Amino acid sequence: MDSPKTPEKRPVRQDADTFTDKLFKTFSIIAALVLVFVIGAFSVVTEIFPGPQIQHAYQAGQALYHQATDYNDVYKGDIWRPQRTDAKGVTQYDPRLARNGLTLYTVGTEPAAYLVDMHGKVIHEWRKPYSEVWADGKGVANPRPDEFIHFRNAQVLPNGDLIALYEGNGDTPYGYGLVKLDKDSNVIWRYAGRAHHQFAVAPDGKIYALIHGIFDDEIEGLDYLKPPRLEDSLVVLSPEGKELQRTRLLPTVQHSPFSELLNNVPGIMLGDPIHANAVDYLTDAKARNFPFGNPGDLLLSFRETSSIAVFDPRSQKITWATRGPWIRQHDPDVLPNGDIVMFDNRGHYHTPEGESRVVEFDPRTLQVVWQYAGTPERPLESEIRGDQHRLDNGNTLISESDGGRLVEVTREGQIAWEYVVPTRGGPNDDMIPIIGWSQRLDPASFDSDFARSLDLGDDGGPEARPAQDDDAGDGVPAR
C-alpha cells in the first residue's frame, strides 16, 4: 500500500508591489512630473523647444475655453449692454437745429443695416446672414453661429448697393469679411479677408479696409511683442472686391520715423499691439487744408498706442503720426478746414458728463478747438467703439455705441436729434445692442430709381435740407 503523498509545498505568493515599492513608484512618478514641469517651464521661459509650442497650445486652449464659456450666450459678450433708458426710437428732434436727412446705422445684434428718417421710421433695410453669403464654407473656418455675427460697418452707394463688414463676436480674429449687396440684399460680391472695424470707399470705387490675422514670427527690435500676436494689415480692393494690395502695419510703423509709438503699447495688450480701428480716405477737399497728407492718403487710427497716422498706399509708408490729449480713440476724420475730429473713448476720464467725448483739434498745434462731452443728465460714455460725423451745417452726429444711442449736437452743445435703438433683449428684456456705425445721408444723393423705392414722406424729399458729410464743406465756424 502506497504511503500517502505529501502535498507539494506551494511557494508563498509575493505581492507584485510591496508598500515600499508603491511608495518608490509614487515618488518616481512625482519626480518625473516635477522634472517635466521644470523642463517645460524652463523651455517656455528660455523659448527653447518645445517651450514656444507649449505656450501656443496653452493660449489656444485658453481661447477655446473662453469662447465656450464666456461667449456661449450672445448676452454675455460685449455686443449687448445694460440699457440706460426705457426710451426707444427718436426721443428728441428740433427741425430748426437738426440737419434733416436719412440716417444709416448698424447694430450688434444682426447682419443688417437700417435707413431711418428723422422720426425714426425705417424706410429701407439690408439684411444678409453670414451663413448665406458663405454657404460653401469658403469664408472663415469654423465661424460663430449667425446670432453672434453682425454688420459692424456699412456704406450705401447712390444706386442703393450696400458694402457691409461682418464681425463675429467671441472669435479671434473677429473680422469676418466684406460683402456687397444690391438694394434687395442680393450678393454682388464677397471678400473673405478678415476685415474689421471700418473701411473707406474712394471716389474711384476702390475700397481701403483693415484686416487682421495671427502672426507667429519674431520681429527684430520688437522682442517684447512675443508671438502669437494679432496684427493688422491694410488692404486695397478693386470696386469688384478683388484684393489688389496688402500692407502689414506693425512693421510699417516700426520702419517709419514714428517707431517710438510702439514703446507705448500697454503691457496688457502686447498680444494685439496696435489695434488699428479706423481708415479715412483723404479726398481733394480733405487734403486741401491738411498739411500732413495728400489726396489719396489714408488717416489711420491705432487704439493701443492712442495715436493716429497718415499712410500713403502708393509708397506703403507711414508719412506722419502723432499722439494727443485722447485715449483709445476711434474714427478720426480730416475736416475740409484741416482740423481732425474723433471719438475720444476714455480721454474725458470719469466725469459727470461721461468718460467719452468728441474732440476737434488742430493737428498743427494739437490744440482742442471744440469738444462735446455730454451732460450730467445725458452723459456720453462708450468704453469701446463709437464714431462721429461732422455735418455740413456744423452739427456732429455721434454714435454712442455702448449706450445704443445716436445723438446730433450743435456747435453750442444743444441736442438737435436723439435716437435710441428700439431693440431690447436679455433675460429681463433690459439689455440694448451696441451701435456699430452711423451716418447721415442726403436723399438727393441717391439715384432716382433707388430714391423712388423709398418711402421718404415729408422728411426726405427734395424740399428737405441736405444732410451731407464733411466732404461737402467746412461747416466749422472760424476759430
C-alpha positions in Angstrom: 0.0 0.0 0.0 1.4 3.2 -1.1 2.1 5.7 1.6 0.1 8.9 1.2 1.8 11.6 -0.9 3.0 14.6 0.9 1.3 17.6 -0.7 3.7 19.7 -2.6 4.7 22.8 -0.7 3.4 25.8 -2.6 5.6 28.8 -2.7 4.5 31.8 -0.7 2.9 34.4 -3.2 4.8 37.7 -3.1 2.7 40.8 -3.8 3.8 42.5 -7.0 4.1 45.7 -5.2 5.1 45.9 -1.6 4.4 49.1 0.3 8.0 50.2 -0.2 7.7 49.5 -4.0 4.5 51.5 -4.2 6.0 54.4 -2.3 9.0 54.3 -4.5 7.0 54.3 -7.7 4.8 57.2 -6.5 7.8 59.3 -5.7 9.3 58.4 -9.1 6.2 59.5 -10.9 6.0 62.7 -8.9 9.7 63.4 -9.6 9.2 62.7 -13.3 6.2 65.1 -13.4 8.2 67.7 -11.5 11.1 67.3 -13.9 8.8 67.6 -16.9 7.2 70.7 -15.4 10.6 72.2 -14.7 11.9 71.4 -18.1 8.7 72.7 -19.6 8.8 75.9 -17.6 12.5 76.4 -18.4 11.8 75.9 -22.1 9.0 78.4 -22.0 11.0 81.0 -20.2 14.1 80.5 -22.3 12.0 79.9 -25.5 13.8 76.7 -26.2 11.9 73.9 -28.0 9.2 72.9 -27.1 8.6 75.9 -24.9 7.0 78.2 -27.6 4.9 75.3 -28.8 3.7 74.6 -25.2 2.8 78.2 -24.7 1.0 78.5 -28.0 -1.0 75.3 -27.3 -1.9 76.7 -23.8 -3.0 80.1 -25.3 -5.1 78.3 -27.9 -6.7 76.2 -25.3 -7.5 79.3 -23.2 -9.1 81.0 -26.2 -11.3 78.0 -26.9 -12.2 77.7 -23.2 -13.2 81.4 -23.0 -15.2 81.1 -26.3 -17.1 78.1 -24.9 -17.8 79.7 -21.5 -17.8 83.5 -21.9 -19.3 83.6 -25.3 -21.8 80.8 -25.3 -24.6 83.2 -24.9 -25.0 86.4 -27.1 -25.8 88.4 -24.0 -22.5 87.5 -22.3 -20.4 89.1 -24.9 -19.8 92.8 -25.5 -22.4 93.5 -28.1 -25.2 93.8 -25.6 -25.1 96.3 -22.8 -27.4 97.2 -19.9 -29.9 99.8 -21.2 -29.6 103.3 -19.8 -33.2 104.3 -20.5 -36.5 102.8 -21.3 -36.9 105.2 -24.2 -37.0 103.8 -27.7 -36.6 105.5 -31.1 -36.5 109.3 -31.6 -36.5 110.9 -28.2 -35.7 114.4 -29.2 -35.9 116.3 -32.5 -35.8 120.0 -33.3 -36.2 120.5 -37.1 -34.8 124.1 -36.7 -31.5 122.8 -35.4 -31.1 119.3 -37.0 -29.6 118.6 -40.3 -32.6 116.8 -41.9 -31.9 113.7 -43.9 -31.7 110.0 -43.6 -29.6 108.1 -41.0 -27.9 104.8 -41.8 -26.9 102.7 -38.8 -25.9 99.1 -37.8 -26.3 97.3 -34.5 -24.5 94.4 -32.9 -27.5 92.1 -32.9 -27.7 91.2 -36.6 -26.2 91.4 -40.1 -28.4 94.3 -41.0 -28.3 98.0 -41.9 -31.2 100.3 -41.3 -32.1 103.6 -43.1 -34.4 105.7 -40.9 -36.0 109.1 -41.4 -35.9 111.9 -38.8 -38.8 110.4 -37.0 -37.1 107.0 -36.7 -39.2 105.3 -39.3 -37.3 102.5 -41.1 -37.7 103.3 -44.8 -35.2 100.7 -46.0 -33.1 97.9 -44.7 -30.5 95.5 -45.9 -30.0 92.1 -44.3 -27.9 89.1 -45.1 -26.8 86.3 -42.6 -23.2 85.4 -42.9 -24.1 81.7 -43.4 -25.9 82.6 -46.6 -23.1 84.6 -48.1 -20.5 81.8 -47.4 -22.8 78.8 -47.6 -20.0 77.0 -49.5 -17.7 77.2 -46.5 -15.1 79.4 -48.2 -15.3 82.1 -45.6 -13.9 82.0 -42.1 -13.1 78.5 -40.8 -15.5 77.3 -38.1 -17.4 80.6 -37.9 -19.6 81.5 -35.0 -23.4 80.9 -35.2 -25.3 83.6 -37.1 -26.7 85.1 -34.0 -23.1 86.1 -33.0 -22.3 87.8 -36.3 -23.4 91.3 -37.3 -22.6 94.2 -39.6 -20.1 96.4 -37.9 -19.8 99.0 -40.7 -21.9 99.6 -43.8 -21.9 102.2 -46.5 -24.6 102.7 -49.1 -23.9 103.8 -52.7 -26.1 106.1 -54.8 -27.9 103.2 -56.5 -28.8 101.5 -53.3 -26.0 98.9 -53.2 -24.5 98.4 -49.8 -21.0 97.4 -48.8 -21.0 95.8 -45.4 -18.4 94.5 -43.0 -19.1 91.4 -40.8 -17.7 90.8 -37.4 -18.0 87.7 -35.2 -18.4 88.3 -31.5 -16.4 85.9 -29.4 -13.9 84.9 -32.0 -10.2 85.8 -32.6 -9.6 87.2 -35.2 -13.1 88.6 -35.1 -13.2 90.2 -38.6 -15.3 88.1 -40.9 -15.1 89.8 -44.3 -16.9 92.2 -46.6 -19.9 91.8 -48.8 -21.5 94.0 -51.5 -25.3 93.7 -51.7 -27.8 95.2 -54.1 -30.8 97.2 -52.7 -32.7 94.0 -52.3 -29.9 92.3 -50.3 -28.7 90.0 -53.1 -25.0 89.3 -53.1 -22.9 91.1 -55.8 -19.5 90.1 -54.5 -17.8 88.9 -51.3 -14.3 89.2 -49.8 -13.3 86.6 -47.3 -10.4 88.5 -45.7 -10.8 89.2 -42.0 -11.9 92.8 -42.4 -12.8 94.5 -39.2 -13.9 97.8 -37.7 -14.1 100.2 -40.7 -13.4 100.7 -44.3 -13.3 103.6 -46.8 -14.6 103.9 -50.3 -12.6 106.2 -52.6 -14.2 108.3 -55.4 -12.8 105.8 -58.0 -14.6 102.9 -56.2 -11.6 101.3 -54.6 -12.0 100.1 -51.1 -9.5 100.5 -48.3 -10.0 98.1 -45.4 -8.3 96.8 -42.3 -7.9 93.1 -41.9 -6.2 91.1 -39.2 -4.6 87.8 -38.5 -2.5 85.7 -36.2 1.3 86.1 -36.7 3.9 83.8 -35.3 7.1 85.4 -36.4 9.7 87.2 -34.3 10.3 90.9 -35.3 13.8 92.1 -34.8 13.8 95.1 -32.5 10.4 94.3 -31.1 11.4 91.4 -28.9 8.8 92.3 -26.3 6.0 91.6 -28.8 6.0 87.8 -28.5 4.2 85.5 -30.9 1.5 84.7 -31.4 0.1 88.2 -32.0 -3.0 89.7 -33.5 -1.8 92.1 -36.2 -3.5 94.4 -38.7 -2.9 94.9 -42.4 -4.3 97.5 -44.8 -5.8 96.0 -48.0 -6.8 97.7 -51.2 -9.7 96.2 -53.0 -10.9 96.8 -56.5 -14.5 98.1 -56.9 -15.3 94.4 -57.7 -13.9 93.2 -54.3 -10.6 91.8 -55.6 -7.6 92.3 -53.4 -5.0 94.5 -55.1 -2.5 95.2 -52.3 -1.8 94.3 -48.8 0.5 96.0 -46.3 1.3 94.7 -42.8 1.0 97.7 -40.5 3.1 96.7 -37.4 6.4 96.5 -39.4 5.4 99.6 -41.3 5.1 101.6 -38.1 8.4 100.1 -36.9 10.3 101.2 -40.0 8.8 104.7 -40.0 10.2 107.8 -38.4 7.5 107.3 -35.8 8.6 103.9 -34.4 8.7 105.3 -30.9 4.9 104.9 -30.8 5.4 101.2 -30.3 7.1 101.9 -27.0 3.7 103.0 -25.7 1.9 99.7 -26.2 0.2 98.8 -22.9 1.5 95.6 -21.3 -1.9 94.1 -21.1 -2.3 94.5 -24.9 1.0 93.0 -26.2 -0.9 90.3 -28.0 -2.7 93.0 -30.1 -0.1 95.8 -30.1 -1.6 98.5 -32.3 -5.3 97.5 -32.8 -6.0 99.6 -35.9 -9.6 100.7 -35.8 -10.3 103.3 -38.5 -9.4 104.3 -42.0 -10.3 107.7 -43.5 -9.7 108.4 -47.2 -8.3 111.9 -47.9 -10.2 113.4 -50.8 -9.1 116.5 -52.6 -11.4 118.6 -50.3 -10.0 117.0 -47.1 -6.3 117.2 -48.2 -6.6 120.8 -49.4 -6.0 122.4 -46.0 -4.4 119.4 -44.2 -0.6 119.9 -44.1 0.3 116.3 -43.3 -1.3 114.4 -46.2 -2.1 114.4 -49.9 -5.2 113.3 -51.8 -5.3 109.5 -51.8 -3.6 109.1 -48.5 -5.3 107.4 -45.6 -5.7 108.6 -42.0 -5.4 105.5 -39.7 -6.2 105.1 -36.0 -4.1 102.9 -33.7 -6.1 102.4 -30.5 -3.4 100.7 -28.3 -0.9 103.5 -28.8 -3.6 106.2 -28.7 -2.1 107.5 -31.9 -3.2 108.4 -35.5 -1.1 108.2 -38.6 -1.1 109.1 -42.3 -0.4 106.2 -44.6 0.5 106.6 -48.3 -0.9 103.5 -50.1 1.3 104.2 -53.1 4.6 104.0 -51.2 3.1 101.8 -48.5 4.7 104.0 -45.8 3.7 106.0 -42.8 4.4 109.6 -43.6 3.1 111.3 -40.4 1.8 110.3 -37.0 1.0 111.9 -33.6 -0.5 111.4 -30.2 -2.6 113.9 -28.3 -4.9 114.5 -25.4 -7.1 111.5 -26.1 -7.2 107.8 -25.0 -8.1 104.7 -27.1 -9.8 106.8 -29.7 -12.0 105.8 -32.7 -12.9 107.2 -36.1 -10.6 110.2 -36.6 -11.7 112.2 -39.7 -9.9 115.0 -41.5 -12.2 118.0 -42.0 -12.0 120.3 -45.0 -10.6 123.1 -42.8 -7.6 120.9 -42.0 -8.7 120.0 -38.4 -9.3 116.4 -37.2 -12.4 115.3 -35.4 -12.5 112.0 -33.5 -14.4 109.9 -30.9 -12.2 110.0 -27.7 -13.3 107.0 -25.8 -11.5 107.4 -22.5 -9.9 110.8 -22.5 -12.7 112.6 -20.5 -12.0 110.3 -17.6 -14.7 109.6 -15.0 -16.6 112.9 -15.0 -20.3 113.5 -14.5 -20.6 114.2 -18.3 -19.2 110.7 -19.1 -15.7 109.4 -19.8 -16.0 109.8 -23.6 -16.1 112.9 -25.7 -15.9 114.0 -29.3 -13.0 116.3 -29.9 -11.9 118.5 -32.8 -8.3 119.6 -32.8 -5.8 121.4 -34.9 -3.1 118.9 -35.9 -0.6 121.6 -36.3 -0.7 122.6 -32.6 -2.7 119.7 -31.1 -5.0 122.4 -29.6 -8.5 121.2 -28.9 -10.8 123.8 -30.6 -14.2 122.1 -29.9 -15.5 119.2 -27.9 -18.7 117.6 -26.8 -18.7 115.5 -23.7 -22.3 115.1 -22.9 -24.1 116.4 -19.8 -24.8 115.0 -16.3 -28.3 114.3 -17.5 -27.2 112.7 -20.7 -23.6 111.6 -20.3 -21.6 110.4 -23.2 -19.9 107.1 -22.4 -18.6 104.4 -24.7 -15.7 102.4 -23.4 -15.1 100.8 -26.8 -16.4 101.6 -30.3 -18.0 104.8 -31.2 -17.9 107.2 -34.2 -18.8 110.7 -35.3 -19.7 112.5 -38.5 -19.4 116.3 -39.0 -22.4 117.5 -41.0 -22.1 120.5 -43.3 -24.1 122.8 -41.0 -21.5 122.4 -38.3 -23.6 119.8 -36.3 -22.0 116.5 -35.4 -23.8 113.1 -35.5 -22.4 110.9 -32.7 -22.7 107.1 -32.2 -22.6 106.4 -28.5 -22.0 102.7 -29.2 -22.2 101.3 -25.7 -25.4 103.2 -25.0 -27.1 102.2 -28.2 -27.7 105.9 -28.8 -27.3 108.3 -31.8 -27.2 112.0 -30.9 -26.8 115.0 -33.2 -25.4 118.1 -31.4 -24.9 121.7 -32.5 -21.6 123.6 -32.1 -23.1 125.0 -28.9 -23.8 121.6 -27.5 -27.5 121.6 -28.0 -29.1 118.2 -28.8 -30.8 118.6 -32.2 -31.8 115.0 -32.6 -31.6 111.9 -30.5 -32.4 108.3 -31.3 -32.2 105.2 -29.0 -32.1 101.7 -30.6 -35.6 100.2 -30.0 -34.3 96.6 -29.8 -34.1 95.1 -26.3 -33.1 91.6 -25.2 -31.7 89.6 -22.3 -33.4 87.5 -19.6 -35.2 90.6 -18.3 -35.5 92.4 -21.6 -33.4 95.3 -20.3 -30.3 95.0 -22.5 -29.6 97.1 -25.6 -27.4 96.2 -28.5 -24.3 98.3 -29.3 -24.3 100.6 -32.4 -21.7 99.6 -34.9 -21.8 102.7 -37.2 -24.0 105.6 -38.2 -24.0 108.2 -41.0 -26.4 111.0 -42.0 -27.2 110.9 -45.7 -28.7 113.3 -48.2 -31.6 111.6 -50.0 -30.9 113.8 -53.1 -27.6 111.9 -53.5 -29.4 108.7 -54.3 -30.1 107.7 -57.9 -33.7 108.3 -58.9 -34.6 104.6 -59.2 -33.5 103.9 -55.6 -34.9 107.2 -54.2 -38.3 106.3 -55.7 -38.3 102.9 -54.0 -38.0 104.7 -50.6 -41.0 105.9 -48.6 -39.5 109.3 -48.0 -42.6 111.0 -46.8 -42.0 114.6 -45.6 -38.5 114.1 -44.4 -36.5 113.0 -47.4 -37.9 114.8 -50.4 -36.1 117.5 -52.4 -37.5 120.1 -50.1 -35.6 118.8 -47.1 -32.4 120.5 -46.3 -29.5 118.3 -47.4 -27.5 116.3 -44.8 -24.1 116.0 -46.3 -21.0 114.6 -44.7 -17.8 116.5 -44.0 -16.7 116.4 -47.7 -19.5 118.8 -48.6 -18.0 121.9 -47.0 -16.2 123.2 -44.0 -19.3 123.9 -41.8 -17.0 124.9 -38.9 -17.1 128.5 -37.6 -13.7 130.3 -37.7 -11.7 129.9 -34.6 
